[in-house]
Amino acid sequence: MSLDETDTAFQALTMEIRAILGVFALYGKLDDSIEKMNDDPKLAKMERRMIIRLDRPRRMGLLAQMMLTVPSAVTASADSLEEKGHLLRRRDPSDKRAWLLELTDSGKDIRREMEQMAGVMFREASGLNEEEIQIFSVLAGKIYDNVIKTGLPEGLKACD
């Protein structure tokens, strides 16, 4: 099938299907790019997601909910990042039973690098200009909020 035929076939799909396929294609492209750049130091996908979400100290349960995962996955990634020296655990002063996770200086350095690389990768993968990125960001945020509000995917547990 030629590119013209592919484009015509794609345009014949409903706008919802085109949106879904576009999100899948973007995710696949970004996931591949992230894997290729992730070699020094080697971090697991869940560890990278956790580092990005730790822009400030966060409770482990809330972090699991934000990452759309189960608490045990957060615990395992936190253990690994702590062993690597990128993360600290401390008691939450407002609830001594709960733990807060926060990045160490090396974790913050990794986060800054990842943030910069993510911007470049997103622009290259999406082909969007600044204005389109702003619009997409607002729409993606709305989608994310709706997923959180209407319920996590089956098998994942929302945490307080």
MONORNOR-V176631 format. One line per field, one symbol per residue. ss: DSSP state (H for helix, E for strand, L for the rest). psi: psi as a letter, one per 20 degrees, with the letter a starting at -180 (. if undefined). burial: + if it has 9 or more other ideal C-beta (glycine too) atoms within 8 Angstrom, else -. Layout:
ss = ???
psi = ???
burial = ???
//
This chain:
ss = LLHHHHHHHHHLLLHHHHHHHHHHHHHHHHHHHHHHHLLLLLLLHHHHHHHHHLLLLEEHHHHHHHLLLLHHHHHHHHHHHHHLLLEEEEEELLEEEEEEEEELHHHHHHHHHHHHHHHHHHHHHHLLLHHHHHHHHHHHHHHHHHHHHHLLLLLLLLLL
psi = prhggggggghirqhggggghgggggggggggggghininqpqqghgghgghilirpqqgggggghjlrqhhhggghggghghijiqqpqqohinihqqqpqqrghhhggggghgghggggggghhjqrgghggggggghhgggghgghiqqqpiqpqq.
burial = -----+--++--+----+--+----+--++--++--------+--+++++++++---++++++++-+--++-++++++-+++---++----+-----+++++++--++-++--++-++--+++-++-----++--+----------+----+---+--+-
//
